[in-house]
Every structure is written in structure tokens, then in C-alpha cells.
Amino acid sequence: MSRYIGPVYKKARRYNFSILETGKELRKKPTAPGIHGTSRKKLSEYGVQLQEKQKVRFLYGLSEKQFKKTFEAAGKMQGIQGVNLLILLESRLDNLVYRMGFAKTRRAARQIVNHGHILVNGKKVDIPSFRVKVGSEISIGESSLDHPVINECLNMDIMLPAYVTVDKAKKVGTYVRYPEREELNTEINESFIVEFYSR
């Protein structure tokens, strides 16, 4: 299955989960999409696990193949596999560009990376799935310093997570450390994802 590029609001309502992490998608219509959206069926154990996996996959904007590869990589790391999965997803370049406030959404961050506006440790990287190492610097390329969309985002007053730092004047951010589990989305139950792939 390829990466989902359809309406975000529809998926957010389907899973009763804010994919933009703002809650905006669920304020107007909290019900599931479609004519029968007012009633939600009780899910089986498999259905709950599948839904949790889909929620995280859509949140970070991965294809099924990419998500499974990331899950397998998390299993080779020391520690809890579910938490490692979330850490690896947070370490993606497109996600960190979003977290540092260079883009309003992860989709916008992916586009900024794809178009070659981002440097990692001074070198241009145009692969959104690039895994950023702790201590790396993420900056805006010299030719993109006056990019109107990036500047608009940097002028917004957004709350930065503690595991990144940003110098807005220089347009440079640093991935300081791996995030702690409590700093990540509390609505995610990563143990269901581990159970789903363990079937």
C-alpha cells in the first residue's frame, strides 16, 4: 500500500484521532465519515491493533512498507520495541523539520525536504525519510533563506519540544537528544502495534 495522500480530516474522523496533533479535525465533526458515522462498532482485538498501527502510520505519513521496515529496525535496537519505533519515527528528517517549526504540517515538511531547501550538517538532503542522528544540525539552505512559507512558519509562536533547539534568526535547529516516551503523543498505544506485527 502506498503512502496516503488523501484528505487528512477524513482519516482523523475515521480513527477519532488528530493526525495534525491540533485536535482541529475533530472539533467540527467528531463522528466517523459516511452516512453511518454516528455509530461506532465495537472493534475486535485485531481491529484495535490494526487501528493503532494505521493511526501512527498516517500521523507520520509513511507507506505500509516503510512503516514495517521502521518497526523491524526498532526491534534491533536495545530497549522496548514500541518506544524505539516512535523514536525512529521522530528521528526522520521530515518530522524534525516539522518539529522545529520550519513547516506547519508534516506533509509541508516533506515537500520542503523534497525540494532541496534543507541541509543536514551543511549538506543538502532531499530524502524525507533520512534518519537524523542526535547532535545533527538542520538548517535552511542559503538559496532558500527568503522562502516565504518557511519564514511565515518561523514567525509563528509554536511550542518546541525539549529534544530540539532552534535559532530562528540563523534558521538553524539542532536535534539535541532522543525524545522520552512521555514527550510523545499520549493517545498512541504502541504496545498494540507490537502485538499486531507479532501475530
FENURHU-V23595 format. One record per residue. RES is the residue in three letters. PSI is psi in degrees with one decimal (NA if undefined). BURIAL is b if it has 24 or more other C-alpha atoms within 12 Angstrom, else e. D_FIRST is the distance of its C-alpha to the first C-alpha in Angstrom with 1 decimal. Layout:
<<RES/PSI/BURIAL/D_FIRST> <RES/PSI/BURIAL/D_FIRST>>
//
This chain:
<<MET/130.4/e/0.0> <SER/173.0/e/3.8> <ARG/136.9/e/6.8> <TYR/128.6/e/8.4> <ILE/14.4/e/11.7> <GLY/-164.9/e/13.3> <PRO/126.9/e/16.4> <VAL/-40.3/b/16.9> <TYR/-38.5/b/19.8> <LYS/-44.6/b/18.0> <LYS/-38.4/b/15.6> <ALA/-42.0/b/18.7> <ARG/-37.4/b/20.7> <ARG/-43.4/b/18.1> <TYR/2.1/b/18.2> <ASN/48.7/b/21.8> <PHE/129.5/b/21.0> <SER/106.5/b/21.8> <ILE/-29.2/b/18.8> <LEU/-5.4/b/21.4> <GLU/24.1/b/23.7> <THR/-19.6/e/26.5> <GLY/-3.5/e/26.5> <LYS/-37.0/e/27.0> <GLU/-25.9/b/24.1> <LEU/-5.8/b/25.8> <ARG/-44.6/e/29.4> <LYS/-46.4/e/29.7> <LYS/95.6/e/27.6> <PRO/-8.5/b/26.8> <THR/161.4/b/25.8> <ALA/152.4/b/22.3> <PRO/158.1/e/21.4> <GLY/169.2/e/22.6> <ILE/-27.1/e/26.0> <HIS/21.8/e/25.8> <GLY/-21.3/e/24.8> <THR/-26.2/e/28.2> <SER/128.8/e/27.7> <ARG/123.2/e/25.1> <LYS/149.0/e/24.8> <LYS/127.4/e/25.5> <LEU/151.6/e/22.4> <SER/173.0/e/22.6> <GLU/-43.0/e/22.4> <TYR/-41.6/e/18.9> <GLY/-39.8/e/18.0> <VAL/-44.2/e/19.6> <GLN/-44.1/b/17.8> <LEU/-43.8/b/14.3> <GLN/-41.1/b/15.4> <GLU/-42.0/b/16.8> <LYS/-42.9/b/13.7> <GLN/-39.1/b/11.7> <LYS/-48.8/b/14.9> <VAL/-37.8/b/15.0> <ARG/-44.7/b/11.5> <PHE/-33.5/b/12.2> <LEU/-45.9/b/15.7> <TYR/-5.4/b/15.1> <GLY/43.8/b/12.2> <LEU/156.1/b/9.9> <SER/166.5/e/6.3> <GLU/-41.9/e/5.7> <LYS/-45.1/e/7.3> <GLN/-42.4/b/9.9> <PHE/-44.6/b/10.7> <LYS/-39.4/b/11.4> <LYS/-39.8/e/13.5> <THR/-40.4/b/15.3> <PHE/-43.0/b/16.0> <GLU/-37.3/e/17.5> <ALA/-36.2/e/19.5> <ALA/-31.9/b/20.8> <GLY/-21.3/e/22.1> <LYS/-6.5/e/24.2> <MET/159.2/e/26.0> <GLN/145.8/e/29.1> <GLY/-165.0/e/29.0> <ILE/126.9/e/26.8> <GLN/-42.3/b/23.2> <GLY/-42.4/b/21.8> <VAL/-41.3/b/24.1> <ASN/-38.0/b/23.3> <LEU/-47.5/b/19.6> <LEU/-36.6/b/20.7> <ILE/-43.1/b/23.2> <LEU/-38.5/b/20.7> <LEU/-38.1/b/18.5> <GLU/-24.5/b/21.8> <SER/-3.0/b/22.8> <ARG/145.3/b/20.1> <LEU/-44.5/b/22.0> <ASP/-37.0/b/20.3> <ASN/-41.9/b/21.0> <LEU/-34.6/b/24.6> <VAL/-40.7/b/25.2> <TYR/-46.5/b/24.3> <ARG/-32.8/b/26.4> <MET/-4.9/b/29.3> <GLY/18.1/b/29.5> <PHE/-12.1/b/28.8> <ALA/153.1/b/26.1> <LYS/-32.6/b/25.9> <THR/167.3/b/22.2> <ARG/-33.7/b/19.4> <ARG/-42.5/b/17.9> <ALA/-38.2/b/21.4> <ALA/-41.9/b/21.8> <ARG/-42.1/b/18.7> <GLN/-41.0/b/20.4> <ILE/-41.6/b/23.8> <VAL/-47.5/b/22.6> <ASN/-35.5/e/20.8> <HIS/4.6/e/24.1> <GLY/24.3/b/26.2> <HIS/-8.7/b/28.2> <ILE/138.1/b/27.8> <LEU/141.9/b/29.9> <VAL/116.2/b/29.5> <ASN/40.5/e/33.0> <GLY/-2.9/e/34.2> <LYS/137.4/e/31.6> <LYS/129.7/b/29.0> <VAL/121.9/b/25.4> <ASP/26.5/b/22.7> <ILE/109.1/b/19.6> <PRO/-31.9/b/18.2> <SER/1.3/b/16.9> <PHE/128.4/b/20.5> <ARG/114.3/b/21.9> <VAL/134.0/b/25.3> <LYS/150.6/e/28.2> <VAL/136.0/b/30.7> <GLY/-9.0/e/33.7> <SER/148.6/b/31.8> <GLU/133.0/b/32.8> <ILE/124.2/b/30.4> <SER/167.2/b/32.2> <ILE/134.1/b/32.1> <GLY/151.9/b/33.0> <GLU/-39.7/e/36.5> <SER/-10.3/e/35.6> <SER/8.9/e/33.4> <LEU/-26.8/e/36.0> <ASP/17.5/e/36.9> <HIS/119.7/e/33.3> <PRO/-38.0/e/33.9> <VAL/-42.9/e/30.6> <ILE/-43.8/b/30.9> <ASN/-38.6/e/34.6> <GLU/-42.9/e/34.0> <CYS/-40.7/b/31.6> <LEU/-25.9/b/34.2> <ASN/-10.9/e/36.9> <MET/146.9/e/35.1> <ASP/91.0/e/36.4> <ILE/153.5/e/33.4> <MET/119.6/e/33.6> <LEU/139.6/b/32.5> <PRO/155.5/b/31.3> <ALA/-17.3/e/34.0> <TYR/5.1/b/31.9> <VAL/150.2/b/32.0> <THR/148.9/b/35.0> <VAL/131.9/b/35.3> <ASP/101.0/e/38.3> <LYS/-33.2/b/37.7> <ALA/-43.5/e/40.7> <LYS/-12.7/e/39.5> <LYS/49.3/b/35.8> <VAL/133.8/b/35.0> <GLY/155.8/b/33.1> <THR/134.8/b/33.2> <TYR/95.9/b/30.8> <VAL/-43.9/e/33.7> <ARG/168.0/e/32.2> <TYR/145.4/b/29.2> <PRO/150.4/b/28.8> <GLU/154.7/e/30.3> <ARG/-40.1/b/28.3> <GLU/-13.1/e/30.6> <GLU/-11.4/e/29.8> <LEU/174.4/b/26.1> <ASN/118.6/b/24.7> <THR/-12.7/e/26.7> <GLU/-8.5/e/24.5> <ILE/132.9/b/21.9> <ASN/91.0/b/22.7> <GLU/-19.9/b/21.0> <SER/-30.4/e/22.7> <PHE/-34.5/b/20.4> <ILE/-40.8/b/17.4> <VAL/-42.6/b/19.6> <GLU/-38.9/e/20.4> <PHE/-46.7/e/16.9> <TYR/-10.8/e/16.1> <SER/-2.6/e/19.7> <ARG/NA/e/19.4>>
//
